[in-house]
Amino acid sequence: MTGDIATIGYGLATIGPGIGMGILVGKTQEAVARQPELRGPLTTNMFIGMALVEALGLIGLAAGFVF
């Protein structure tokens, strides 16, 4: 019974990072389309943001194992 609840909890924990990753990449593409000369700094910031968003998914996974 508790395994089923943990599985549902991990599934819900992946929704947030998935949405966040999509918004992050989409907005970076919009910004590069508007100002192509800022491609380098925007890409760097996007990758840093992706790492932070992905950390949320890993925290959700770890919480599923701990609790």
C-alpha positions as CSV (number, residue, x, y, z in Angstrom):
1,M,0.0,0.0,0.0
2,T,2.7,2.5,0.9
3,G,4.6,1.6,-2.3
4,D,1.6,2.7,-4.4
5,I,1.5,6.0,-2.6
6,A,5.2,6.6,-3.1
7,T,4.8,5.9,-6.8
8,I,2.0,8.4,-7.1
9,G,4.0,10.9,-5.1
10,Y,7.1,10.5,-7.4
11,G,4.8,10.9,-10.4
12,L,3.5,14.1,-9.1
13,A,7.0,15.3,-8.2
14,T,8.0,15.0,-11.8
15,I,5.2,17.3,-13.1
16,G,6.7,20.5,-11.7
17,P,10.2,20.1,-13.1
18,G,8.8,19.0,-16.4
19,I,6.7,22.1,-16.8
20,G,9.6,24.2,-15.5
21,M,12.0,22.8,-18.0
22,G,9.6,23.4,-20.9
23,I,9.0,27.0,-19.9
24,L,12.7,27.6,-19.4
25,V,13.8,26.3,-22.8
26,G,10.8,28.0,-24.5
27,K,11.6,31.4,-23.0
28,T,15.3,31.1,-23.9
29,Q,14.4,30.4,-27.5
30,E,12.1,33.5,-27.5
31,A,14.9,35.6,-26.1
32,V,17.5,34.4,-28.6
33,A,15.0,35.0,-31.4
34,R,14.6,38.6,-30.2
35,Q,18.3,39.3,-29.5
36,P,20.6,36.8,-31.3
37,E,23.7,38.6,-30.0
38,L,22.9,37.4,-26.4
39,R,22.8,33.8,-27.4
40,G,25.9,32.8,-25.4
41,P,25.0,34.3,-22.0
42,L,21.3,33.2,-22.4
43,T,22.4,29.6,-23.1
44,T,24.7,29.6,-20.1
45,N,21.9,30.9,-17.9
46,M,19.5,28.3,-19.3
47,F,21.8,25.4,-18.5
48,I,22.3,26.7,-14.9
49,G,18.5,27.0,-14.6
50,M,18.0,23.5,-16.1
51,A,20.4,22.0,-13.5
52,L,18.4,23.7,-10.7
53,V,15.1,22.6,-12.0
54,E,16.4,19.0,-12.5
55,A,17.5,19.1,-8.8
56,L,13.8,19.4,-7.9
57,G,13.1,16.1,-9.7
58,L,16.0,14.4,-7.9
59,I,14.8,15.7,-4.5
60,G,11.4,14.2,-5.3
61,L,13.0,10.9,-6.2
62,A,15.0,10.9,-3.0
63,A,12.0,11.8,-0.9
64,G,10.2,8.8,-2.4
65,F,12.9,6.5,-1.2
66,V,13.3,8.1,2.2
67,F,9.6,8.3,3.2
